[in-house]
């Protein structure tokens, strides 16, 4: 833990490193937001009649899909898409290579 604190102190106290870190955090957040948009669009384009606006309204690394435990079980067993039983998915695991799947 002490080493992590030292690294954080070094990055945040050095203007050049801090600027780089802030840029990288923004890049990650922008990528996740893009995946949210692509996921929602894909679901809507596939003909789903359910509203998926909540996918793009949420922020952060995880999204609650609204899927039931039964639907999650089908996604896992038939499609190898892994979510928590309450329908939460890690948006960090969604990429341009798998979002359409």
Order of alpha helices (4+ residues) and beta strands (2+ residues): alpha-alpha-alpha-beta-alpha-beta
